[in-house]
Structures are given as structure tokens and as C-alpha cells.
Amino acid sequence: QQQVKQSPQSLIVQKGGISIINCAYENTAFDYFPWYQQFPGKGPALLIAIRPDVSEKKEGRFTISFNKSAKQFSLHIMDSQPGDSATYFCAASPYTGTASKLTFGTGTRLQVTL
Amino acid sequence: DTAVSQTPKYLVTQMGNDKSIKCEQNLGHDTMYWYKQDSKKFLKIMFSYNNKELIINETVPNRFSPKSPDKAHLNLHINSLELGDSAVYFCASSQDKTGYSNQPQHFGDGTRLSIL
């Protein structure tokens, strides 16, 4: 059962453009929605995260938009750069009171061209 | 200084063998995790330990046995390796503790396991 659906699978954006990756979830118990960036040969690294009490969070060129009623959230990368070329994963976790239990999306391979 | 380090980086072995992967974190975190990333890059949690206590065990075959000698180390031992075990295994850690969950997770660079 795929609890977090991510699209598109791959994305090509020109330098300076906006990259948009979308995720949808089913489990209404999810309470934490992070985005991770992964470069080849490296582990995922936390990029930005949001909790459902806000509809938007911005950190530099990266923005998460969150729609609780639609059970959707998205990552916007403004002024995309070649160095942003990587695989991006959305994830979600319920509040467990102990360890996080992240469910990941299937990933989006972003390529930013010159 | 590497925050979450895994060894070995690559592991190539025959079907049926037993192998271990080691993980250490120097972040002072209480919670550590093991994830499996398959050939399609799908990431799935396997285990989580909080201060040496098993918290999450996600329907992983009992051929996989995590061991946490102290809260800075979480090792993964795999018995009777099968072809389907070929994947990249990631260790991670976070500041999660009782009453304080969903904190940022820091991942190691992975161990690529190939079964011949």
C-alpha cells in the first residue's frame, strides 16, 4: 500500500526556472511532512519540513505548500540551479510519541539544465 | 567529522552468507534507524531503536537482526542472505525521544549490498 504518492517521477527544468514536485497522502494521522534531497552515492539530507498547522513554509529558494483538506503537499524550488539536480523525496510521519515513522514517496529525479 | 558513519560502504557476497553492517553517530542522538533503498530508489524503514530499545520493527524477515550496544551505535546483522536483499542500506539518527518525535533525521551515506 503506497501511502504517499509522489509525482512526477522525473523533471527537467531550465536554470532559473521553478521546479514543482507534488505529493499526496492517505493517512490522516500523518503529522509531519519533510522533504529530503539525495545526491548519487549519498544519503538523503533533510531539505525542509512542515507540520499541518501551517499552509506554507519557506526557506531560501525552497517552499513547501500544504493543503490539509486535500491531503496534498508540494515542494517549489525557485530559481532552480544545476546544483539542485538530485532526487527529491517527500515523506510523512504520524506523531508516535517516540521514534519517527517516516513513509517516503517514490522520489523525483530533478535535472536542471543550463 | 562525519555525523553518521556506516561501514562498509560496499559489500559483495554470496547467497547464503551472513554479514553485518555497522553504524555509528556522533550527534548525541537518542534514536537510530535502519532503512532499505531498493533498485528503484524506494526508501523503507526497517527498524528504529531509542536508547538501545527496539521501537519500530517493520515486518522485516527475522534473518535481519539489529543490535544496539549503546545509543551511539546500531548494527545490522543479516543471516542467510538472499538475492532480494541486494539494496542500499541506510542508517539514520534523530533527537526523537519519548514525548518528542518527528525530529530531523540525519542519514549516513549508505552500504551497497550486492548478493551474487
gemmi code that builds the backbone of each chain (N, CA, C; Angstrom):
import gemmi

chains = {
    "A": [
        ("GLN", (0.850, -1.193, 0.000), (0.000, 0.000, 0.000), (0.886, 1.244, 0.000)),
        ("GLN", (0.751, 2.065, -1.066), (1.556, 3.264, -1.186), (0.827, 4.382, -0.482)),
        ("GLN", (1.293, 4.762, 0.696), (0.580, 5.755, 1.482), (0.930, 7.175, 1.101)),
        ("VAL", (2.068, 7.362, 0.443), (2.472, 8.690, -0.015), (2.796, 8.584, -1.504)),
        ("LYS", (1.988, 9.263, -2.319), (2.169, 9.211, -3.762), (2.866, 10.478, -4.234)),
        ("GLN", (3.926, 10.314, -5.010), (4.757, 11.441, -5.435), (4.796, 11.516, -6.948)),
        ("SER", (4.732, 12.744, -7.454), (4.828, 12.952, -8.901), (5.475, 14.302, -9.181)),
        ("PRO", (6.127, 14.468, -10.339), (6.380, 13.449, -11.348), (7.533, 12.550, -10.939)),
        ("GLN", (7.769, 11.515, -11.695), (8.885, 10.605, -11.438), (10.200, 11.279, -11.811)),
        ("SER", (10.163, 12.099, -12.888), (11.350, 12.838, -13.280), (10.925, 14.200, -13.812)),
        ("LEU", (11.870, 15.129, -13.744), (11.554, 16.516, -14.071), (12.797, 17.183, -14.634)),
        ("ILE", (12.636, 17.851, -15.764), (13.739, 18.618, -16.344), (13.325, 20.075, -16.371)),
        ("VAL", (14.159, 20.925, -15.767), (13.854, 22.350, -15.650), (15.076, 23.132, -16.109)),
        ("GLN", (14.821, 24.240, -16.776), (15.940, 25.096, -17.172), (16.412, 25.917, -15.981)),
        ("LYS", (17.687, 26.241, -16.017), (18.280, 27.084, -14.974), (17.468, 28.363, -14.834)),
        ("GLY", (17.154, 28.699, -13.588), (16.364, 29.889, -13.326), (14.872, 29.635, -13.257)),
        ("GLY", (14.447, 28.465, -13.672), (13.028, 28.134, -13.669), (12.544, 27.649, -12.308)),
        ("ILE", (11.265, 27.332, -12.235), (10.661, 26.837, -10.989), (10.426, 25.339, -11.118)),
        ("SER", (10.901, 24.594, -10.145), (10.670, 23.145, -10.090), (9.547, 22.885, -9.093)),
        ("ILE", (8.580, 22.073, -9.487), (7.448, 21.768, -8.612), (7.264, 20.263, -8.530)),
        ("ILE", (7.256, 19.749, -7.312), (7.068, 18.318, -7.069), (5.876, 18.173, -6.114)),
        ("ASN", (4.999, 17.245, -6.440), (3.762, 17.099, -5.683), (3.691, 15.764, -4.950)),
        ("CYS", (3.053, 15.799, -3.792), (2.819, 14.570, -3.032), (1.409, 14.569, -2.472)),
        ("ALA", (0.830, 13.379, -2.381), (-0.489, 13.205, -1.798), (-0.426, 12.050, -0.804)),
        ("TYR", (-1.165, 12.185, 0.268), (-1.132, 11.139, 1.287), (-2.539, 10.693, 1.633)),
        ("GLU", (-2.632, 9.559, 2.288), (-3.935, 8.981, 2.621), (-4.185, 8.967, 4.127)),
        ("ASN", (-3.122, 8.772, 4.890), (-3.259, 8.583, 6.329), (-3.451, 9.916, 7.044)),
        ("THR", (-4.631, 10.141, 7.594), (-4.912, 11.424, 8.254), (-4.180, 11.564, 9.587)),
        ("ALA", (-3.525, 10.507, 10.022), (-2.737, 10.588, 11.255), (-1.356, 11.196, 11.017)),
        ("PHE", (-0.979, 11.367, 9.753), (0.322, 11.967, 9.470), (0.379, 13.382, 10.031)),
        ("ASP", (1.513, 13.693, 10.676), (1.611, 14.937, 11.431), (2.860, 15.743, 11.077)),
        ("TYR", (3.681, 15.187, 10.208), (4.989, 15.803, 9.932), (5.334, 15.454, 8.504)),
        ("PHE", (5.720, 16.471, 7.715), (5.899, 16.280, 6.279), (7.232, 16.892, 5.855)),
        ("PRO", (8.295, 16.076, 5.823), (9.602, 16.588, 5.403), (9.880, 16.292, 3.933)),
        ("TRP", (10.797, 17.040, 3.381), (11.333, 16.773, 2.048), (12.826, 16.501, 2.202)),
        ("TYR", (13.279, 15.449, 1.511), (14.687, 15.088, 1.548), (15.279, 15.192, 0.146)),
        ("GLN", (16.560, 15.558, 0.104), (17.311, 15.675, -1.149), (18.410, 14.623, -1.117)),
        ("GLN", (18.555, 13.879, -2.206), (19.586, 12.847, -2.249), (20.427, 12.981, -3.518)),
        ("PHE", (21.730, 13.103, -3.330), (22.676, 13.109, -4.449), (23.205, 11.692, -4.639)),
        ("PRO", (23.634, 11.356, -5.866), (24.131, 9.991, -6.127), (25.248, 9.605, -5.164)),
        ("GLY", (25.138, 8.424, -4.604), (26.162, 7.909, -3.707), (26.111, 8.467, -2.299)),
        ("LYS", (25.099, 9.273, -2.020), (24.965, 9.884, -0.696), (23.642, 9.511, -0.054)),
        ("GLY", (23.552, 9.735, 1.250), (22.292, 9.510, 1.925), (21.356, 10.698, 1.764)),
        ("PRO", (20.063, 10.494, 1.987), (19.123, 11.609, 1.925), (19.477, 12.654, 2.978)),
        ("ALA", (19.254, 13.918, 2.640), (19.504, 15.022, 3.576), (18.238, 15.864, 3.683)),
        ("LEU", (17.854, 16.184, 4.899), (16.645, 16.984, 5.111), (16.798, 18.353, 4.472)),
        ("LEU", (15.785, 18.712, 3.679), (15.779, 19.997, 2.978), (14.901, 20.998, 3.723)),
        ("ILE", (13.688, 20.623, 3.978), (12.695, 21.491, 4.613), (11.555, 20.601, 5.086)),
        ("ALA", (10.863, 21.028, 6.135), (9.757, 20.227, 6.667), (8.634, 21.142, 7.137)),
        ("ILE", (7.425, 20.580, 7.171), (6.258, 21.360, 7.600), (5.370, 20.490, 8.478)),
        ("ARG", (4.664, 21.142, 9.378), (3.659, 20.455, 10.194), (2.299, 21.010, 9.787)),
        ("PRO", (1.201, 20.276, 10.001), (-0.086, 20.630, 9.403), (-0.763, 21.870, 9.967)),
        ("ASP", (-0.149, 22.555, 10.942), (-0.786, 23.747, 11.478), (-0.495, 24.998, 10.635)),
        ("VAL", (0.367, 24.871, 9.603), (0.630, 25.985, 8.693), (0.433, 25.514, 7.254)),
        ("SER", (0.131, 26.453, 6.356), (-0.133, 26.080, 4.965), (1.074, 26.298, 4.062)),
        ("GLU", (2.076, 26.997, 4.558), (3.248, 27.257, 3.734), (4.463, 27.501, 4.622)),
        ("LYS", (5.611, 27.020, 4.132), (6.869, 27.278, 4.820), (7.935, 27.543, 3.776)),
        ("LYS", (8.700, 28.595, 3.985), (9.710, 28.978, 3.008), (11.074, 29.037, 3.674)),
        ("GLU", (12.059, 28.444, 3.000), (13.438, 28.548, 3.463), (14.317, 28.793, 2.240)),
        ("GLY", (14.726, 30.047, 2.076), (15.534, 30.400, 0.914), (14.752, 30.204, -0.374)),
        ("ARG", (15.293, 29.415, -1.282), (14.612, 29.162, -2.569), (13.591, 28.033, -2.492)),
        ("PHE", (13.484, 27.385, -1.348), (12.628, 26.210, -1.198), (11.365, 26.562, -0.401)),
        ("THR", (10.211, 26.165, -0.933), (8.936, 26.425, -0.275), (8.106, 25.160, -0.271)),
        ("ILE", (7.508, 24.847, 0.877), (6.513, 23.774, 0.942), (5.143, 24.435, 1.005)),
        ("SER", (4.226, 23.960, 0.147), (2.817, 24.348, 0.245), (2.045, 23.139, 0.745)),
        ("PHE", (1.151, 23.362, 1.711), (0.456, 22.250, 2.348), (-1.041, 22.493, 2.320)),
        ("ASN", (-1.803, 21.508, 1.832), (-3.259, 21.605, 1.772), (-3.837, 20.437, 2.561)),
        ("LYS", (-4.204, 20.708, 3.819), (-4.654, 19.639, 4.707), (-5.961, 19.007, 4.222)),
        ("SER", (-6.891, 19.799, 3.729), (-8.184, 19.244, 3.323), (-8.043, 18.339, 2.099)),
        ("ALA", (-7.119, 18.690, 1.210), (-6.896, 17.871, 0.020), (-5.892, 16.756, 0.276)),
        ("LYS", (-5.251, 16.773, 1.426), (-4.205, 15.808, 1.771), (-3.104, 15.812, 0.721)),
        ("GLN", (-2.633, 17.027, 0.417), (-1.576, 17.184, -0.579), (-0.548, 18.187, -0.081)),
        ("PHE", (0.693, 18.000, -0.504), (1.720, 18.981, -0.225), (2.723, 18.968, -1.372)),
        ("SER", (3.365, 20.098, -1.561), (4.264, 20.208, -2.708), (5.514, 21.001, -2.334)),
        ("LEU", (6.561, 20.740, -3.101), (7.839, 21.444, -2.956), (8.037, 22.317, -4.183)),
        ("HIS", (8.311, 23.586, -3.947), (8.646, 24.515, -5.019), (10.095, 24.939, -4.853)),
        ("ILE", (10.861, 24.798, -5.921), (12.245, 25.287, -5.920), (12.307, 26.458, -6.887)),
        ("MET", (12.494, 27.640, -6.336), (12.567, 28.848, -7.159), (13.977, 29.010, -7.698)),
        ("ASP", (14.098, 29.679, -8.851), (15.422, 29.961, -9.433), (16.290, 28.696, -9.411)),
        ("SER", (15.774, 27.625, -9.982), (16.472, 26.327, -9.947), (17.873, 26.447, -10.547)),
        ("GLN", (18.820, 25.770, -9.907), (20.219, 25.800, -10.303), (20.708, 24.395, -10.657)),
        ("PRO", (21.742, 24.291, -11.510), (22.284, 22.962, -11.834), (22.671, 22.165, -10.580)),
        ("GLY", (23.121, 22.841, -9.540), (23.469, 22.168, -8.293), (22.282, 21.571, -7.550)),
        ("ASP", (21.064, 21.937, -7.987), (19.854, 21.354, -7.396), (19.524, 19.996, -8.009)),
        ("SER", (20.237, 19.616, -9.067), (19.985, 18.336, -9.727), (20.241, 17.200, -8.744)),
        ("ALA", (19.213, 16.463, -8.435), (19.259, 15.426, -7.394), (17.919, 14.694, -7.427)),
        ("THR", (17.785, 13.705, -6.545), (16.496, 13.043, -6.358), (15.851, 13.600, -5.093)),
        ("TYR", (14.583, 13.953, -5.187), (13.853, 14.548, -4.071), (12.774, 13.575, -3.598)),
        ("PHE", (12.708, 13.410, -2.299), (11.710, 12.535, -1.691), (10.832, 13.337, -0.746)),
        ("CYS", (9.522, 13.201, -0.892), (8.639, 13.676, 0.158), (8.457, 12.527, 1.145)),
        ("ALA", (8.038, 12.852, 2.337), (7.816, 11.833, 3.352), (6.747, 12.334, 4.319)),
        ("ALA", (6.236, 11.420, 5.116), (5.236, 11.779, 6.113), (5.351, 10.832, 7.291)),
        ("SER", (5.029, 11.367, 8.471), (5.120, 10.547, 9.681), (4.013, 10.944, 10.644)),
        ("PRO", (3.392, 9.981, 11.292), (2.442, 10.334, 12.345), (3.197, 10.715, 13.599)),
        ("TYR", (2.513, 11.338, 14.543), (3.128, 11.570, 15.850), (3.041, 10.260, 16.622)),
        ("THR", (4.183, 9.732, 17.012), (4.187, 8.441, 17.711), (4.494, 8.598, 19.187)),
        ("GLY", (5.048, 9.737, 19.562), (5.466, 9.933, 20.940), (6.819, 9.338, 21.236)),
        ("THR", (7.376, 8.624, 20.261), (8.730, 8.080, 20.428), (9.491, 8.326, 19.122)),
        ("ALA", (9.858, 7.267, 18.418), (10.633, 7.437, 17.183), (9.730, 7.824, 16.017)),
        ("SER", (10.296, 8.584, 15.076), (9.558, 8.920, 13.853), (9.360, 7.669, 13.023)),
        ("LYS", (8.252, 7.636, 12.296), (7.982, 6.504, 11.426), (7.692, 7.071, 10.036)),
        ("LEU", (8.758, 7.443, 9.339), (8.615, 8.094, 8.040), (8.180, 7.106, 6.970)),
        ("THR", (7.169, 7.509, 6.188), (6.797, 6.820, 4.954), (7.215, 7.735, 3.814)),
        ("PHE", (8.042, 7.201, 2.906), (8.588, 8.021, 1.834), (7.765, 7.882, 0.551)),
        ("GLY", (7.756, 8.956, -0.244), (7.257, 8.883, -1.608), (8.287, 8.160, -2.468)),
        ("THR", (7.955, 7.971, -3.740), (8.794, 7.170, -4.623), (9.949, 7.950, -5.240)),
        ("GLY", (10.023, 9.247, -4.976), (11.154, 10.033, -5.440), (10.927, 10.703, -6.787)),
        ("THR", (11.547, 11.867, -6.952), (11.530, 12.612, -8.228), (12.953, 12.963, -8.584)),
        ("ARG", (13.372, 12.525, -9.766), (14.717, 12.864, -10.219), (14.648, 14.193, -10.962)),
        ("LEU", (15.276, 15.207, -10.382), (15.278, 16.558, -10.970), (16.587, 16.807, -11.699)),
        ("GLN", (16.469, 17.277, -12.923), (17.641, 17.693, -13.682), (17.456, 19.144, -14.082)),
        ("VAL", (18.404, 19.976, -13.685), (18.357, 21.396, -14.038), (19.401, 21.644, -15.123)),
        ("THR", (18.923, 22.073, -16.287), (19.821, 22.262, -17.433), (20.248, 23.726, -17.559)),
        ("LEU", (21.380, 23.920, -18.212), (21.925, 25.283, -18.378), (21.132, 26.076, -19.411)),
    ],
    "B": [
        ("ASP", (34.246, 15.984, 10.487), (33.724, 14.849, 11.249), (32.415, 14.370, 10.652)),
        ("THR", (32.347, 13.073, 10.322), (31.127, 12.505, 9.763), (30.126, 12.282, 10.883)),
        ("ALA", (28.887, 12.771, 10.723), (27.902, 12.694, 11.783), (27.362, 11.267, 11.950)),
        ("VAL", (26.990, 10.641, 10.822), (26.501, 9.264, 10.827), (27.387, 8.487, 9.847)),
        ("SER", (28.119, 7.533, 10.361), (29.041, 6.794, 9.506), (28.677, 5.323, 9.488)),
        ("GLN", (28.751, 4.742, 8.301), (28.431, 3.329, 8.120), (29.642, 2.616, 7.532)),
        ("THR", (29.841, 1.388, 7.921), (30.873, 0.562, 7.318), (30.355, -0.864, 7.148)),
        ("PRO", (30.674, -1.535, 6.031), (31.458, -0.989, 4.923), (30.591, -0.160, 3.978)),
        ("LYS", (31.198, 0.511, 3.040), (30.453, 1.277, 2.035), (29.910, 0.337, 0.956)),
        ("TYR", (30.676, -0.689, 0.632), (30.258, -1.688, -0.340), (30.430, -3.071, 0.272)),
        ("LEU", (29.510, -3.973, -0.047), (29.565, -5.326, 0.470), (29.069, -6.256, -0.637)),
        ("VAL", (29.960, -7.091, -1.141), (29.602, -8.050, -2.179), (29.826, -9.437, -1.601)),
        ("THR", (28.792, -10.289, -1.662), (28.895, -11.584, -1.017), (28.001, -12.600, -1.707)),
        ("GLN", (28.159, -13.834, -1.349), (27.401, -14.920, -1.964), (26.087, -15.147, -1.224)),
        ("MET", (25.133, -15.637, -1.941), (23.853, -16.046, -1.353), (24.108, -17.074, -0.242)),
        ("GLY", (23.381, -16.938, 0.858), (23.505, -17.886, 1.957), (24.483, -17.457, 3.038)),
        ("ASN", (25.332, -16.468, 2.739), (26.287, -15.996, 3.743), (25.602, -15.123, 4.799)),
        ("ASP", (26.341, -14.889, 5.897), (25.904, -13.983, 6.956), (26.823, -12.771, 6.941)),
        ("LYS", (26.250, -11.585, 7.054), (27.061, -10.368, 7.036), (26.524, -9.345, 8.018)),
        ("SER", (27.389, -8.403, 8.407), (26.997, -7.312, 9.309), (27.371, -5.966, 8.723)),
        ("ILE", (26.544, -4.980, 9.029), (26.823, -3.585, 8.676), (26.831, -2.794, 9.983)),
        ("LYS", (27.833, -1.935, 10.117), (27.955, -1.165, 11.352), (27.574, 0.289, 11.125)),
        ("CYS", (27.021, 0.911, 12.158), (26.638, 2.318, 12.087), (26.967, 2.997, 13.404)),
        ("GLU", (27.540, 4.192, 13.280), (27.876, 4.986, 14.461), (27.463, 6.431, 14.220)),
        ("GLN", (26.911, 7.076, 15.243), (26.596, 8.502, 15.120), (27.247, 9.271, 16.269)),
        ("ASN", (27.770, 10.451, 15.922), (28.437, 11.286, 16.933), (27.657, 12.563, 17.207)),
        ("LEU", (26.338, 12.498, 16.977), (25.469, 13.661, 17.174), (24.842, 13.717, 18.557)),
        ("GLY", (25.064, 12.675, 19.342), (24.454, 12.632, 20.664), (22.973, 12.321, 20.633)),
        ("HIS", (22.492, 11.782, 19.512), (21.068, 11.463, 19.374), (20.686, 10.217, 20.159)),
        ("ASP", (19.405, 10.179, 20.545), (18.908, 9.025, 21.290), (18.347, 7.933, 20.387)),
        ("THR", (17.963, 8.296, 19.151), (17.243, 7.351, 18.301), (18.016, 7.091, 17.014)),
        ("MET", (18.062, 5.821, 16.625), (18.720, 5.425, 15.383), (17.806, 4.521, 14.571)),
        ("TYR", (18.032, 4.509, 13.253), (17.147, 3.811, 12.314), (17.959, 3.044, 11.278)),
        ("TRP", (17.338, 2.016, 10.730), (17.825, 1.374, 9.510), (16.734, 1.470, 8.447)),
        ("TYR", (17.165, 1.859, 7.235), (16.290, 1.932, 6.072), (16.869, 1.059, 4.961)),
        ("LYS", (15.988, 0.578, 4.087), (16.408, -0.151, 2.886), (15.954, 0.655, 1.672)),
        ("GLN", (16.887, 0.887, 0.732), (16.539, 1.552, -0.531), (16.758, 0.562, -1.666)),
        ("ASP", (15.685, 0.221, -2.372), (15.786, -0.805, -3.401), (16.289, -0.220, -4.716)),
        ("SER", (16.322, -1.055, -5.723), (16.896, -0.644, -7.009), (16.101, 0.472, -7.682)),
        ("LYS", (14.847, 0.638, -7.293), (14.031, 1.734, -7.834), (14.081, 2.958, -6.926)),
        ("LYS", (14.989, 2.948, -5.988), (15.228, 4.055, -5.063), (14.125, 4.226, -4.018)),
        ("PHE", (13.261, 3.228, -3.873), (12.219, 3.331, -2.859), (12.826, 3.096, -1.485)),
        ("LEU", (12.584, 4.048, -0.566), (13.138, 4.011, 0.786), (12.090, 3.506, 1.769)),
        ("LYS", (12.470, 2.499, 2.554), (11.504, 1.957, 3.514), (12.171, 1.733, 4.854)),
        ("ILE", (11.504, 2.153, 5.916), (12.067, 1.958, 7.242), (12.049, 0.473, 7.610)),
        ("MET", (13.090, 0.029, 8.279), (13.169, -1.351, 8.746), (13.036, -1.398, 10.266)),
        ("PHE", (13.909, -0.671, 10.939), (13.964, -0.710, 12.401), (14.236, 0.677, 12.959)),
        ("SER", (13.834, 0.852, 14.235), (14.235, 2.029, 14.968), (14.531, 1.645, 16.405)),
        ("TYR", (15.613, 2.201, 16.942), (15.988, 1.989, 18.333), (16.037, 3.338, 19.031)),
        ("ASN", (15.498, 3.378, 20.250), (15.601, 4.569, 21.088), (16.359, 4.189, 22.339)),
        ("ASN", (17.556, 4.762, 22.494), (18.379, 4.495, 23.667), (18.515, 2.995, 23.926)),
        ("LYS", (18.862, 2.276, 22.901), (19.120, 0.834, 22.900), (17.867, -0.034, 22.954)),
        ("GLU", (16.691, 0.571, 22.935), (15.454, -0.208, 22.993), (14.774, -0.210, 21.627)),
        ("LEU", (14.362, -1.396, 21.147), (13.683, -1.515, 19.847), (12.313, -0.847, 19.917)),
        ("ILE", (12.081, 0.118, 19.020), (10.819, 0.852, 18.995), (9.986, 0.463, 17.770)),
        ("ILE", (10.638, 0.383, 16.611), (9.938, 0.073, 15.367), (10.562, -1.164, 14.739)),
        ("ASN", (9.720, -2.107, 14.341), (10.159, -3.296, 13.610), (9.127, -3.500, 12.513)),
        ("GLU", (9.505, -3.146, 11.299), (8.526, -3.086, 10.207), (8.487, -4.371, 9.387)),
        ("THR", (7.885, -5.384, 9.905), (7.671, -6.660, 9.190), (8.874, -7.058, 8.346)),
        ("VAL", (10.024, -6.991, 8.968), (11.255, -7.394, 8.301), (11.509, -8.866, 8.618)),
        ("PRO", (11.960, -9.673, 7.633), (12.256, -11.081, 7.930), (13.187, -11.217, 9.126)),
        ("ASN", (12.984, -12.263, 9.919), (13.811, -12.383, 11.119), (15.246, -12.788, 10.809)),
        ("ARG", (15.597, -12.888, 9.532), (17.006, -13.042, 9.154), (17.780, -11.740, 9.432)),
        ("PHE", (17.036, -10.636, 9.560), (17.633, -9.345, 9.859), (17.556, -9.108, 11.364)),
        ("SER", (18.698, -8.886, 11.997), (18.671, -8.638, 13.434), (19.510, -7.410, 13.755)),
        ("PRO", (18.853, -6.349, 14.203), (19.593, -5.168, 14.628), (20.118, -5.363, 16.039)),
        ("LYS", (21.242, -4.702, 16.320), (21.798, -4.765, 17.673), (22.347, -3.391, 18.029)),
        ("SER", (21.995, -2.900, 19.200), (22.438, -1.585, 19.641), (23.216, -1.730, 20.942)),
        ("PRO", (24.551, -1.779, 20.859), (25.360, -1.934, 22.079), (25.316, -0.694, 22.972)),
        ("ASP", (25.127, 0.462, 22.375), (24.943, 1.707, 23.116), (24.204, 2.665, 22.197)),
        ("LYS", (23.795, 3.825, 22.709), (22.898, 4.654, 21.913), (23.595, 5.318, 20.727)),
        ("ALA", (24.903, 5.236, 20.653), (25.624, 5.810, 19.515), (25.856, 4.805, 18.397)),
        ("HIS", (25.530, 3.557, 18.608), (25.786, 2.507, 17.628), (24.538, 1.667, 17.371)),
        ("LEU", (24.304, 1.371, 16.108), (23.228, 0.452, 15.728), (23.744, -0.370, 14.555)),
        ("ASN", (23.952, -1.660, 14.800), (24.480, -2.549, 13.780), (23.352, -3.401, 13.216)),
        ("LEU", (23.549, -3.869, 12.006), (22.552, -4.712, 11.344), (23.223, -6.002, 10.909)),
        ("HIS", (22.735, -7.116, 11.431), (23.267, -8.420, 11.048), (22.230, -9.122, 10.179)),
        ("ILE", (22.702, -9.696, 9.079), (21.784, -10.374, 8.157), (22.254, -11.816, 7.976)),
        ("ASN", (21.401, -12.757, 8.288), (21.699, -14.180, 8.125), (21.176, -14.699, 6.790)),
        ("SER", (21.826, -15.719, 6.291), (21.337, -16.457, 5.105), (20.894, -15.495, 3.992)),
        ("LEU", (21.814, -14.701, 3.532), (21.499, -13.668, 2.550), (20.842, -14.241, 1.299)),
        ("GLU", (19.842, -13.496, 0.804), (19.105, -13.885, -0.395), (19.303, -12.816, -1.475)),
        ("LEU", (19.024, -13.205, -2.724), (19.197, -12.275, -3.846), (18.396, -10.993, -3.622)),
        ("GLY", (17.198, -11.128, -3.053), (16.326, -9.969, -2.837), (16.825, -9.004, -1.775)),
        ("ASP", (17.880, -9.398, -1.066), (18.442, -8.498, -0.058), (19.364, -7.454, -0.688)),
        ("SER", (19.677, -7.615, -1.961), (20.514, -6.635, -2.650), (19.824, -5.277, -2.642)),
        ("ALA", (20.506, -4.280, -2.086), (19.914, -2.958, -1.925), (20.978, -2.055, -1.302)),
        ("VAL", (20.603, -0.802, -1.100), (21.438, 0.103, -0.310), (20.768, 0.258, 1.050)),
        ("TYR", (21.532, 0.036, 2.098), (21.013, 0.129, 3.455), (21.541, 1.413, 4.096)),
        ("PHE", (20.604, 2.213, 4.606), (20.969, 3.479, 5.226), (20.685, 3.446, 6.716)),
        ("CYS", (21.637, 3.973, 7.455), (21.468, 4.210, 8.869), (21.137, 5.692, 9.052)),
        ("ALA", (20.344, 6.008, 10.052), (19.997, 7.398, 10.332), (19.872, 7.581, 11.835)),
        ("SER", (19.915, 8.830, 12.270), (19.695, 9.106, 13.688), (18.898, 10.399, 13.830)),
        ("SER", (18.250, 10.566, 14.983), (17.484, 11.785, 15.262), (17.425, 12.009, 16.766)),
        ("GLN", (16.956, 13.190, 17.125), (16.827, 13.527, 18.544), (15.522, 13.032, 19.153)),
        ("ASP", (14.727, 12.258, 18.386), (13.448, 11.756, 18.910), (13.647, 11.057, 20.246)),
        ("LYS", (12.703, 11.296, 21.134), (12.690, 10.597, 22.413), (11.243, 10.587, 22.889)),
        ("THR", (10.990, 9.962, 23.987), (9.620, 9.850, 24.486), (8.994, 11.234, 24.622)),
        ("GLY", (7.852, 11.420, 23.962), (7.146, 12.693, 24.007), (7.680, 13.745, 23.070)),
        ("TYR", (8.622, 13.401, 22.243), (9.319, 14.392, 21.401), (9.734, 13.707, 20.122)),
        ("SER", (8.783, 13.504, 19.198), (9.118, 12.747, 17.997), (9.064, 13.641, 16.763)),
        ("ASN", (9.343, 13.031, 15.620), (9.366, 13.730, 14.342), (10.390, 14.852, 14.309)),
        ("GLN", (11.581, 14.543, 14.752), (12.713, 15.464, 14.653), (13.522, 15.129, 13.396)),
        ("PRO", (14.305, 16.074, 12.883), (15.069, 15.821, 11.649), (15.946, 14.581, 11.770)),
        ("GLN", (15.938, 13.782, 10.715), (16.765, 12.587, 10.689), (18.016, 12.869, 9.852)),
        ("HIS", (19.149, 12.396, 10.358), (20.432, 12.543, 9.688), (20.851, 11.171, 9.183)),
        ("PHE", (21.091, 11.076, 7.871), (21.398, 9.789, 7.258), (22.897, 9.633, 7.013)),
        ("GLY", (23.346, 8.380, 7.099), (24.675, 8.043, 6.625), (24.673, 7.946, 5.107)),
        ("ASP", (25.822, 7.625, 4.527), (25.935, 7.564, 3.073), (25.606, 6.189, 2.491)),
        ("GLY", (25.206, 5.265, 3.333), (24.692, 4.004, 2.837), (25.740, 2.910, 2.678)),
        ("THR", (25.258, 1.687, 2.705), (26.064, 0.498, 2.408), (25.389, -0.217, 1.249)),
        ("ARG", (26.113, -0.336, 0.140), (25.543, -1.000, -1.032), (25.845, -2.485, -0.931)),
        ("LEU", (24.800, -3.279, -0.724), (24.926, -4.737, -0.570), (24.539, -5.419, -1.872)),
        ("SER", (25.450, -6.216, -2.399), (25.190, -6.947, -3.641), (25.341, -8.432, -3.364)),
        ("ILE", (24.322, -9.197, -3.677), (24.333, -10.636, -3.454), (24.535, -11.338, -4.799)),
        ("LEU", (25.558, -12.181, -4.863), (25.861, -12.887, -6.117), (25.161, -14.242, -6.162)),
    ],
}
model = gemmi.Model(1)
for chain_id, residues in chains.items():
    chain = gemmi.Chain(chain_id)
    for i, (resn, *xyz) in enumerate(residues, 1):
        res = gemmi.Residue()
        res.name, res.seqid = resn, gemmi.SeqId(i, " ")
        for name, pos in zip(("N", "CA", "C"), xyz):
            atom = gemmi.Atom()
            atom.name, atom.element = name, gemmi.Element(name[0])
            atom.pos, atom.b_iso = gemmi.Position(*pos), 0.0
            res.add_atom(atom)
        chain.add_residue(res)
    model.add_chain(chain)
structure = gemmi.Structure()
structure.add_model(model)
structure.setup_entities()
